[in-house]
Amino acid sequence: MKKFEIEHIGISVNEPIKMANWYQEALGKLPDVLPLAEGLSHHLQLHIALKSDDPEKDAKYLVSMDARFIEKCPITRPGENLVVLSDPWGNTLQLAKRKADG
């Protein structure tokens, strides 16, 4: 059986507010549910992984755009380079250079 690793999860829509309103109307406000980030015990439990040829250089660029550096990822395999940041809203970003990427 073939195994797959998730590199990233993304949702891209032209009208994100309209999409959010649709989900709220269709599913209800769900007032008893904590915001997702409050239920996480580690920032890498939910993140957006972005392919990068040079994670350190790209991290500096994103920090200049108001991202916040978190760490050089301690969970790596030989030949990998992973840097973790958060966007200005607190969402975790991972810049990933995999050995197979070159």
C-alpha positions in Angstrom: 0.0 0.0 0.0 1.4 3.4 -1.0 1.8 6.0 1.8 1.5 9.7 1.3 2.7 12.7 3.3 0.7 15.8 3.4 2.9 18.8 2.3 0.2 21.4 2.9 -3.5 22.0 3.2 -4.9 25.1 1.5 -8.2 26.7 0.7 -8.2 29.3 -2.0 -11.4 31.2 -2.8 -12.1 34.5 -4.5 -14.6 35.5 -1.8 -13.4 34.3 1.6 -15.9 36.5 3.6 -18.8 35.1 1.5 -17.5 31.6 2.1 -17.2 32.1 5.9 -20.7 33.6 6.0 -22.0 30.5 4.1 -20.5 28.1 6.5 -21.8 30.1 9.5 -25.3 30.2 8.0 -25.2 26.5 6.9 -23.6 25.0 10.0 -24.6 27.5 12.7 -22.4 29.7 14.8 -21.2 26.7 17.0 -20.7 29.0 20.1 -19.3 26.2 22.3 -16.3 25.5 20.1 -13.0 27.1 21.0 -11.0 28.8 18.3 -8.8 26.0 16.8 -5.5 27.6 18.0 -6.7 27.5 21.6 -7.1 23.7 21.4 -3.6 23.0 20.1 -0.7 22.0 22.4 2.0 22.7 19.8 2.2 25.1 16.8 3.1 22.3 14.3 -0.2 20.4 15.0 -1.8 22.6 12.3 0.3 24.5 9.8 0.6 25.5 6.2 3.7 24.0 4.6 5.2 26.0 1.8 7.9 24.6 -0.5 11.1 26.7 -0.4 14.5 26.6 -2.1 16.0 28.6 0.8 13.9 28.5 4.0 16.2 30.9 5.9 16.1 33.5 3.1 12.4 33.2 2.6 11.9 33.4 6.4 13.7 36.7 6.5 11.5 38.0 3.7 8.3 36.9 5.5 9.5 38.5 8.8 10.0 41.7 6.8 6.3 41.3 5.8 5.3 41.1 9.6 5.5 37.3 10.0 7.0 36.2 13.3 9.9 33.7 13.4 9.1 30.7 15.7 12.0 28.2 15.2 14.1 26.2 12.9 12.1 22.9 13.0 13.7 20.3 15.3 11.8 17.5 13.5 13.7 16.8 10.3 15.1 14.0 8.3 18.6 14.1 6.8 18.8 16.7 4.0 15.7 18.6 5.1 15.6 22.2 6.2 12.4 23.4 7.8 11.7 26.8 9.3 8.5 27.7 11.3 6.9 31.1 11.4 3.5 32.6 12.1 1.6 35.0 9.9 0.4 38.3 11.3 -2.8 36.5 12.5 -1.1 33.7 14.3 -1.4 31.0 11.7 1.6 28.7 11.6 3.7 28.6 8.4 6.4 26.0 7.7 9.0 26.7 5.0 10.1 23.3 3.7 13.1 22.2 1.7 13.1 18.5 1.2 16.1 16.4 0.1 14.3 15.4 -3.0 13.7 19.1 -3.9 17.3 19.5 -5.0 
